[in-house]
Amino acid sequence: MTPAPDAIADCVLATFDQLPARRKPRPRGDGSREWVPLSGIVLAKGTITHLP
């Protein structure tokens, strides 16, 4: 069974949330935040019963 696109996005975002703060965009001097494109590669093998 192919995982749902939202489940894949949730997996990528959950993994990103676990990264240390030094690996994430920082606030700028004017109060705005840096932004970076986020992409992820998810390999699904077998049946997925849950995602982290």
N, C-alpha and C positions, 0 to 999 in steps of 0.2 A: 504494500500500500504506500502510495506517495504521500509524504507529509504535506499538510496544508501550508500555503504560502505564509499565513499569519503565524503558524507554529515555527517556521524557519526564521521569520523576522524576530519573533520572541527569543529564540535561541541565540541569535546574533546579538541582540540588545542585552540579554542577560549576561552573555560573556563579556561584552563591553563594560557593563556596569561593575564587573568584578575586577577590572584593571585598576592599578593604583592611580592616584590623582595625577602623578607626574606624566602619565600616558594619555591624559585627556586634555581637551581645549581649556585654556586658562582665561580668566577675566583680563581685559585690556585696561589701560590706564584711564580711559574715558568711561568705564563701566560696562561697555559692551563685551561680549564674549567672542573668543576665537571660534571658528567653525572649521570642520574638516569633513570631507566626504567619508562616509562609513560604508564599507562593503564587507561581506563575509562569505566564506565558502563553507557549506554544510554538507557533510557526507552522511547519508542515511543508509544503514545496512540492516537488513532484516525488518522486523516489525517494530515500530516505535510505539511504546506504551505511554511514555511521558518525556517531557523535555525539562532540562534543569531550570 
